[in-house]
Amino acid sequence: MKLIWPPEPMCETKITGTGVTITEQIFGALSQDSENPLSRVSVANSSFSLDPFRGCPARCSYCTVAGASRDIIIVRDKKDDKFRVQLPSKPEMLFSGYQLAEALIRHPAFIKDRSVISIGTGSTEAFLPEVERETWNIMEAMLKEGYKNPFWIATKMSIPDQFAQTWSDRFLRLTQNGIRVLLSVTHSGAPSWVEPYQGNRFRNMELMKSSGAHISLHLRPIIRGVNDSRDCLAKALDTSMPIAEAVCVGGLRNDSGVGIAWKVVYKLSPSLLPPTTNREKTIPDGYVERVREYLVQRGWATVPIFTKSSEVISKLLGLPEYNLYKYRPDDTKCFLSIPRAVQNKVRLAYGMSVADLIKSTSKTIGLIGISAKLDGEEITLNRDLSYQEHRALIHAIGHTGVLDEFE
């Protein structure tokens, strides 16, 4: 397997006859080579995502995979000689779970016992009948290596009844071996034209919780004028409580993949999408407060509410807040912004500056030649980082726990 780190620039492809430009691989993929398993290992915002399959039966109208040519189907209509974009609904395995686990373990950005691993985040449902065996193969590979990296899986369709006891036993085995697991069930009360799957999303989750897995509600994506009503909110919360231990509220990220799925594949009105296209999720004004008020009214006031996935992961799995959001006020302005008081505490406790911490940490994940410059509270790097490099370095610094220690 060819290892490329830092990764090559993401390749872009124009889809003939559609006017659409997309990336070749999943956004954040560690390789652009389709024959390389690292093309299905990506640096997601809060984890390393391993995606053995392409194709998902959920058919969500905002599916992000539409932004990668590896995950779509281009169909030429013989009647009008035009090209159409389709999203495959049947899972198709591209690499085995073992292959992807091995590729991740060998990558220098992977941190033993610390890096968070997710499965199927950028492609499909992890517990589908055609998929769940490879999901377990990834987990089992970590078990066999003696690694204790935590797993985070987001799911809309839950765990089918025929696999419930099997997965309960598997989660018990993982947790008894010191491997922490979080299942985030995505449910926002969205109508069927947005999310065709309308089944019980928390089916069998109480059993998984009894086996040591943590459960959270991913109350997302909340789309203004679509599912931001009190009725939708009540539908999601009443279904999830008291099984869920936390709620993560999120909006819709209007990136290229979402736009293609929404407008090109499913022919929905662009006016319903958030106006921004800068990959930032947009939550309707006042929505988080409404969630809090409803929880209080229903007697669930102690359930914590978050707006970032990594914050939920950190809280429920007992990890440092490794995405360092509190130190990243503006990614485009500087790499990090660290209060002087925190900088001083780091120097006193560890005998090094924050700039030294960044430089030494970058070396541990194979990013050679990175140096940091301090200008008051702002920290800039000596070169621009790709998305993959940026997230990998942020996570590596966060997983040290040094900055979290002095918040």
Beta strands, then each sheet from edge to edge (+ up, - down):
strand 1: 12-15
strand 2: 20-23
strand 3: 41-43
strand 4: 48-50
strand 5: 53-54
strand 6: 73-77
strand 7: 82-86
strand 8: 92-93
strand 9: 117-119
strand 10: 151-155
strand 11: 181-186
strand 12: 214-222
strand 13: 247-253
strand 14: 281-282
strand 15: 305-306
strand 16: 336-337
strand 17: 372-375
strand 18: 378-381
sheet 1: 1+ 2-
sheet 2: 3+ 4- 9-
sheet 3: 5+ 8-
sheet 4: 6+ 7-
sheet 5: 10+ 11+ 12+ 13+ 14-
sheet 6: 10+ 11+ 12+ 13+ 15+
sheet 7: 16+ 18- 17+
end
